[in-house]
Amino acid sequence: MSRLVEQPEEQEYALDRDCTTLSRHVLQQLHSFSADAQDLSAIMNRIALAAKLISRRLSRAGLVEGALGFTGNVNVQGESVKKMDIYANDVFISVFKQSGLVCRLASEEMEKPYYIPENCPIGRYTLLYDPIDGSSNVDINLDVGAIFSIRKQEGNDIDGEARDLLQDGRKQIAAGYILYGPSTVLVYSIGTGVHAFTLDPSLGEFILSSENIQVPDHGSIYSVNEGNFWQWDESIRDYIRYVHRHEGYTARYGGALVGDFHRILFQGGVFLYPGTLKKPQGKLRLLYESAPLAFLVEQAGGRASTGTQNLLDVVPEALHSRTPLFIGSKEDVALVEYFIQDRARESEPAVMARS
């Protein structure tokens, strides 16, 4: 009898969960239907639309002419541009045009922000994004993703230089990513925890699949491109030697930041993208990649660091500033920092002696 009594409640919970769409969830998290809350919900809905369009394109990429391969151009960072990079960037621009929601879009594929003049009188938000993360995986049908961040515009951007964006990561009001894998997953935070939504193709909606995600304090995974071993500072090599010599560590690296971070968010561990001797600041862009994921991981109880500084405290010098990234479980990030700072302490006496 007790099972018969409990069953309707269980069914009601399951039905309510199945009906929790992304836009509804944002409003529930804010406990408000104010204009600001509705704006943020609408922005997330537009990001979801971009994700659906890109997901559809990726699922048919091998069948669509002109979807794969390189364009022959290079972006502002001097990197070869893939056709899917351009398509995804154009999708984000297209879904926000005439939305009245954002005034500017800033992307790692564009040297300067893209302005939507008709939105600027009312849209006081900026969307920063990496339209396709891990685009080298597209042509071989492996996981790729997208990363996004939302900031409020501050002051008057008269000269189009968007200098108000050159502030630390705590100025973000929302951040998240989209993972295009066996299923399409959107993970976001507006400062009230981290939540994941899975695209249900039959409904065409992102439905809540994991709420209030917490990264474990410690995990067995370390994720890094060990092909760069001899290009790193000795402190990073010391850390890698440590995990090689101790049981309980597993290497996992997929070549797409979103996919590697997603694994660590749910299973724990650390993702490392250190600088190299030639490029001490590394490859990852602070505003479009590192800071949004740092915002997420702190909301999930983890940490993000440059090795010497909390990543959310870093102030970019330019729109496309880069930074090293060590992100994941608290204990694992702290261990990487220990090796970096221990090596720095060892070098101090030699520096003082020379001086």
C-alpha positions in Angstrom: 0.0 0.0 0.0 2.8 2.4 0.9 4.3 2.0 -2.6 0.9 3.0 -4.1 0.8 6.1 -1.9 4.4 7.2 -2.8 4.1 6.6 -6.5 2.1 9.7 -7.4 4.6 11.9 -5.6 7.5 10.3 -7.4 5.7 10.7 -10.7 4.9 14.3 -10.0 8.6 14.9 -9.1 9.7 13.2 -12.3 7.2 15.2 -14.4 8.3 18.5 -12.8 11.9 17.6 -13.5 11.2 16.8 -17.1 9.4 20.1 -17.5 12.2 22.2 -16.1 13.6 24.0 -19.1 16.6 26.3 -19.1 14.7 29.6 -19.2 12.3 28.5 -16.4 15.2 27.4 -14.3 17.0 30.8 -14.5 13.9 32.5 -13.2 13.5 30.0 -10.4 17.2 30.5 -9.4 16.7 34.3 -9.3 13.3 34.0 -7.4 12.1 36.9 -9.5 10.2 37.9 -12.6 11.8 41.4 -12.6 13.0 42.9 -15.8 16.6 42.0 -15.1 15.6 38.4 -14.3 13.6 38.1 -17.5 16.5 39.6 -19.5 18.9 37.0 -18.2 16.5 34.2 -18.8 16.0 35.5 -22.4 19.8 35.7 -23.0 20.2 32.1 -21.8 17.4 31.1 -24.1 19.2 32.7 -27.1 22.4 30.9 -26.1 20.4 27.7 -26.1 19.1 28.5 -29.6 22.6 29.0 -30.8 23.6 25.7 -29.3 20.8 23.9 -31.1 21.7 25.3 -34.4 25.4 24.5 -34.0 24.6 21.0 -32.7 22.5 20.3 -35.8 25.3 21.5 -38.0 27.9 19.4 -36.2 25.7 16.3 -36.4 25.6 16.6 -40.2 29.0 18.1 -40.7 30.3 15.1 -42.8 27.3 15.4 -45.1 27.2 19.2 -45.6 29.4 20.7 -48.2 31.8 23.3 -46.8 31.3 22.4 -43.2 34.7 20.8 -42.5 38.3 21.9 -43.0 40.1 25.2 -42.9 39.1 28.5 -44.4 42.7 29.5 -45.3 42.5 32.5 -43.0 44.0 33.2 -39.6 42.3 34.8 -36.6 43.5 37.7 -34.4 45.8 35.2 -32.5 47.4 34.1 -35.7 45.7 30.6 -35.6 44.3 28.9 -38.7 40.5 29.2 -38.8 38.3 26.3 -39.4 35.0 26.6 -41.3 33.0 25.5 -38.3 34.7 28.3 -36.2 33.2 30.9 -38.6 29.8 29.2 -38.8 29.5 29.0 -35.0 30.6 32.6 -34.6 28.0 33.8 -37.1 25.3 31.8 -35.4 25.9 33.6 -32.1 25.8 37.0 -33.8 22.6 36.1 -35.8 20.6 34.9 -32.8 21.3 38.1 -30.8 20.6 40.5 -33.6 17.4 42.5 -33.0 16.9 40.7 -29.7 17.2 43.9 -27.7 19.2 41.9 -25.2 22.9 42.6 -25.7 24.8 45.6 -27.1 28.1 43.9 -27.8 29.4 40.4 -28.6 33.1 39.7 -28.1 34.6 36.5 -29.4 38.1 35.1 -29.7 37.4 34.9 -33.5 37.0 38.7 -33.8 39.7 41.3 -33.1 37.2 43.8 -31.7 33.7 43.5 -30.2 30.7 43.2 -32.6 28.2 46.0 -31.9 24.4 45.7 -32.4 23.5 49.5 -32.6 19.8 48.9 -32.5 20.2 47.0 -29.2 22.5 49.4 -27.5 19.9 51.8 -26.1 18.2 49.0 -24.2 20.6 46.1 -24.1 23.2 46.8 -21.4 24.8 43.3 -21.5 27.8 41.9 -23.3 28.2 38.3 -24.4 31.8 37.0 -24.5 32.3 33.6 -26.1 34.5 31.0 -27.7 32.1 29.7 -30.4 33.9 26.4 -31.0 36.4 25.1 -28.4 38.6 22.3 -29.6 37.8 22.8 -33.3 40.7 20.5 -34.3 38.4 17.7 -33.1 35.6 18.6 -35.6 37.0 16.9 -38.7 37.5 13.6 -36.8 34.1 13.6 -35.0 35.3 14.0 -31.5 33.9 16.2 -28.7 33.9 19.9 -29.1 32.3 22.7 -27.1 31.6 26.4 -26.7 32.2 28.7 -23.7 30.3 31.8 -22.8 30.2 34.6 -20.2 27.8 37.5 -19.6 28.8 40.9 -18.2 26.9 44.1 -17.7 28.1 47.1 -19.6 29.6 49.8 -17.4 29.8 53.4 -18.5 29.6 54.7 -22.0 31.5 52.8 -24.6 32.0 55.8 -26.8 35.1 54.8 -28.7 34.2 51.2 -29.3 37.2 49.9 -27.3 35.1 48.1 -24.6 37.5 49.0 -21.9 35.0 48.2 -19.2 35.5 44.5 -20.1 39.1 44.7 -18.9 38.1 43.8 -15.3 38.5 40.7 -13.2 36.4 37.6 -13.5 34.2 38.5 -10.5 32.5 41.0 -12.8 30.8 38.2 -14.6 27.1 37.8 -13.8 26.8 34.4 -15.6 29.0 31.9 -17.3 28.7 28.4 -18.8 29.6 26.1 -21.6 28.0 23.8 -24.2 29.4 20.3 -24.8 28.7 18.7 -28.2 29.2 15.0 -27.6 26.9 11.9 -27.6 24.3 14.3 -26.3 24.4 18.1 -26.3 24.8 19.5 -22.8 24.6 23.1 -21.5 26.1 23.9 -18.1 25.6 27.3 -16.6 25.8 29.4 -13.4 24.3 32.7 -12.5 26.1 32.7 -9.1 23.6 30.3 -7.5 25.3 26.9 -8.1 26.1 25.0 -11.3 23.4 23.2 -13.3 23.4 21.0 -16.3 20.8 20.7 -19.1 20.6 18.0 -21.8 19.1 18.8 -25.2 16.0 16.6 -25.8 15.8 16.4 -29.6 12.2 15.2 -29.5 11.1 18.4 -27.6 13.8 20.8 -29.0 14.4 21.9 -25.4 17.3 21.8 -22.9 15.9 19.9 -19.9 17.4 19.9 -16.4 19.6 16.8 -15.9 21.9 17.7 -13.0 21.4 20.4 -10.4 23.8 22.0 -7.9 26.8 20.1 -9.2 29.7 19.9 -6.7 33.2 19.0 -7.9 34.9 16.5 -5.5 37.6 17.9 -3.3 40.1 15.4 -4.8 40.0 13.3 -8.0 42.3 10.8 -9.7 42.3 12.5 -13.1 45.0 14.9 -14.4 44.4 16.3 -17.8 47.2 17.9 -19.7 49.0 17.7 -23.1 52.1 15.8 -22.0 53.5 16.3 -25.5 54.6 19.8 -24.3 56.6 18.3 -21.4 60.0 19.7 -22.3 58.5 23.1 -23.1 57.2 23.7 -19.6 58.9 25.2 -16.6 60.6 22.7 -14.3 57.9 23.1 -11.6 55.3 21.7 -13.9 57.6 18.8 -14.9 58.1 18.1 -11.2 54.3 17.8 -10.7 54.0 15.4 -13.7 56.9 13.3 -12.4 55.1 13.2 -9.0 51.8 11.9 -10.4 53.7 9.3 -12.5 55.4 7.9 -9.4 52.3 7.8 -7.2 49.4 5.4 -7.5 45.9 6.6 -7.9 46.4 9.0 -10.8 44.9 8.6 -14.3 45.8 10.7 -17.4 42.8 11.9 -19.5 43.2 14.4 -22.2 40.9 14.9 -25.2 42.1 18.0 -26.9 39.0 20.1 -26.2 39.0 22.2 -23.0 35.2 21.9 -22.5 35.2 18.1 -22.7 38.2 17.8 -20.3 36.7 20.3 -17.9 33.3 18.6 -18.0 34.8 15.3 -16.9 36.6 17.0 -14.0 33.6 18.9 -12.9 31.7 15.6 -12.4 34.6 13.3 -11.4 37.2 15.5 -9.8 40.9 16.0 -10.6 42.8 18.9 -12.3 43.1 20.3 -15.8 46.4 22.0 -16.6 47.3 24.3 -19.4 50.6 25.9 -18.3 52.6 28.4 -20.2 55.7 27.3 -22.1 59.2 28.7 -22.2 58.4 30.5 -25.4 54.8 31.6 -24.4 54.8 32.0 -20.6 51.2 33.2 -20.6 50.0 30.0 -22.3 47.4 29.7 -25.0 44.0 30.1 -23.3 42.2 33.4 -23.5 41.2 34.9 -20.1 37.9 36.5 -21.0 36.6 33.8 -23.4 37.8 30.6 -21.8 39.7 30.7 -18.4 37.5 33.2 -16.5 34.1 31.7 -17.4 35.3 28.2 -16.4 36.8 29.7 -13.2 33.4 31.2 -12.4 31.8 27.9 -12.8 34.3 25.8 -10.8 34.2 28.2 -7.8 30.4 27.9 -7.8 30.8 24.1 -7.8 33.2 24.2 -4.8 36.5 23.9 -6.8 39.3 26.3 -7.7 41.0 27.9 -10.6 44.5 29.4 -10.5 47.3 30.7 -12.7 49.7 28.9 -10.4 50.4 32.0 -8.3 47.0 33.8 -8.3 43.3 33.1 -8.1 42.2 33.2 -11.7 39.1 35.3 -11.0 41.3 38.0 -9.6 43.3 38.4 -12.8 42.7 41.7 -14.7 43.3 41.4 -18.4 45.5 43.9 -20.2 43.6 43.5 -23.5 40.5 41.7 -24.9 42.6 38.8 -26.0 44.9 38.4 -23.0 46.0 34.9 -22.2 46.8 33.1 -19.0 48.0 29.8 -17.7 45.1 27.7 -16.2 45.0 25.1 -13.4 41.4 24.2 -12.6 39.5 21.5 -10.8 39.3 20.0 -7.4 40.6 22.2 -4.5 43.2 19.7 -3.3 44.5 18.9 -6.7 44.9 22.6 -7.8 46.6 23.3 -4.4 49.1 20.5 -5.1 50.0 22.0 -8.5 50.4 25.4 -6.8 52.7 23.9 -4.2 55.1 22.6 -6.9 55.1 26.0 -8.7 55.7 28.0 -5.5 58.2 25.5 -4.1 60.3 25.8 -7.2 60.0 29.6 -7.0 61.3 29.5 -3.4 64.3 27.4 -4.4 65.2 29.9 -7.1 65.0 33.0 -4.8 68.4 32.6 -3.1 70.2 32.2 -6.4 68.5 35.4 -7.7 69.5 37.3 -4.5 73.0 36.0 -4.8 73.4 37.3 -8.3 72.0 40.7 -7.4 
